[in-house]
Amino acid sequence: MKLKWFALLVCTVTAMSLQAQEGGPVKWMTFEEAVAKAKVEKRKLFIDVYTDWCGWCKVMDKNTFSDPIIAKLLNEKFYPVKLDAEQTADIVFNGTTFKFVPYGNKGTHQLAAALLNNQLSYPTVTVVGNDFSFVHPIPGYQKPADLHPILTFYAEDFQSKGANASEEFKKTYKSPYTTVPVTNGSGK
């Protein structure tokens, strides 16, 4: 019996260690915390705009944000924020107070609407420039392999590299999710 507990303990510690090495879970913060940190150490904000009732938001939490590669990239290159599009608490940003606007049985927070350019669909992730100069909403469920190039594009500031930035990015981007096909040695 003691041997089983010891084996379980070793497995748990090993799993936690591997997760820590890969970047661990995303270290989500509030919008206000992210803005305050961005004023001290410049980084873009990555904002996951979600609702409690959104099924695909939950799938994205489970499959995408739990991915160690995505978590590491978000934690190291962005200030990751979870923003409930239906939260009722006011948020003050750049001298403006954003409020919850009720309608029907629910409502929408004004900041969520602003970040999504009034195109309210969930999930939508948004990248905000480190000087708050741009907002780029990306609607829909994103698998890790789909989100990684988007995050890398912004993390490496390709959005500021001119008209051909997207083409240049495509030439240099290497996905950690692709595998090299196995051949039988004949090149076929």
N, C-alpha and C positions, 0 to 999 in steps of 0.2 A: 504494500500500500504506500509506504514512504517513497518507494522508487517511482511510482506513478505520479505522486505529487511533485517530486523533484523533476521528473521529465516534463511535466506540465509547466513548472516554473521556468525551466531552461527554454522551452519553446516560446513562452510568453515574452521573456526578456530578449530572446533572439529576434522575435517579430518586431518588438518595440525598437530595438536597435536598428534593424534594417529600415523600418519606417523613418526613423530619425535621420539615417544616412541619406535617404532619398528625398528628404525635405519635409516629411511628416504631413499632417493635415494642414489645410489652408488656415492661416491665422487671420480669420475674419475680424473686422473692426467696424465700428459705426462710421457713418459719413463724417461726423464731426471729428472723430479721432483721426481719420485719414487726412482730412483737410489740414488739421493742426500739424500732423507729421510731415505732410508735403511742403508746408511752409518752412520747416527746419531742414529737411533733407528732401531735395527734389526727386520725386518719382511720380509716375502716372498713377491715377486711380483706376482700378478695375472694379466695376460695380455690377453685381448680380442683382438685377431687379426681378423680384419674384412675388408671388402671392401664396398664401397658405393653401388655397384650393387648387393650385396648379399642379397637375400630375406630372407633366414633363419637367417642371422645376425640381421635383423630388427625385426624378430619374437622373437629372443632371447632377444633383448633389451626390447621389449614390455612385454614379458611373464616371462622371467627369471630374468633379472637384475632389474626389477621393483618390484619383490617380496620382501616384507619387511624383511623376514628371511634371504634371500640371501644377500640383501643389507647390513644388519647389520653385518653379518659374514665377508663380503668383507671389509667393512669399519673398523672393529675392529681388524681383524687378518692379513690383507694383505695391500699392497699398490696397489690398483686397477688401471690398465692402459688400455686405449683404444689406439690401434695402427692400423692405416690405412695401410694395406699392400701395398697400392699403393701411399703413400705419397711421395712427391718429396724432402722434406727437409732432409738434412744430419742429422745423429744422431751419436754423438761421445760417445763411451762406452769402458772403459778400454784401452784407447789409440788407438782404432781403429775407423775410420770413416766409418760408414755404409751409403751407397748411394742408390738412386733410380736407377734401371737399366731398361731403356726403351726397350720394344720390341713390335712389332705390334702397335696397337692403345693404348696400356696401358704399363704396366711394373710392376715390383715388387721391393719393398724396400729390400735391403740386410739383414737388421735386421729381418724383417718378415721371410725371407727365413731361416735365421739361427735359429730363435726361433722355427720354424716348421720343422726343420731337412730337409729342402728342399721338404717337402711334402705339397705343397700349396693347401689347401682346406679350405673353409670358411663356417661357422665360425669354428675357432679353438681357444680354450683357452689354455694358457700356464702358468704353475706355475714355478717360478724361485726361487731357494733357497736364503735365506737371506744373504748368503755369495757368491751368484752367482755361486755356485758350481754345481748346477744341473738345467736342464731344462726339464720339462715334458709336452709336448704338448698333448692335449686331443681334438681330432677332432670331429666335428659334433655338431648339435643342442643338447642342454642339457636343459631339463625341470628342474624347481626348485628342484623337488624331486630326480632327477638324479644327479644334480650338488652338492647338499648339502653334500652327503657323501664324494664326492671327495674333496671338500673344507675342510671339517672337518678332513679328513685323513691327509692333509698337514698342517692344522692349529695346529693339535695336534702332529705334527712331527712323525707320524707313519712311514713315508718313511725311517727314520733313525733307526728304531728299529729292524732291522735284517730280516732274511729270513721268519719268521712266522708273520711278522707285519700285513699283509693283513688279515690273519685268526684271529689274536687277535683283530683287528679293527672290523671285522664283529661281533665278540662276544659282543662287548661293545657299538657299535653304535646304537643310538636310533633316528629314523627319526622324525622330527617334523611334517611330512606330513602324517604319517599313523594314522589311527583312529582305535580305538578298535571296533570290530564288536558288534552290539547290539544283545543281545539274548533275548529270551522270558522268561528268569528266570530258564529254565530247563537245561541250558548249551548247548542247541542245536542251 
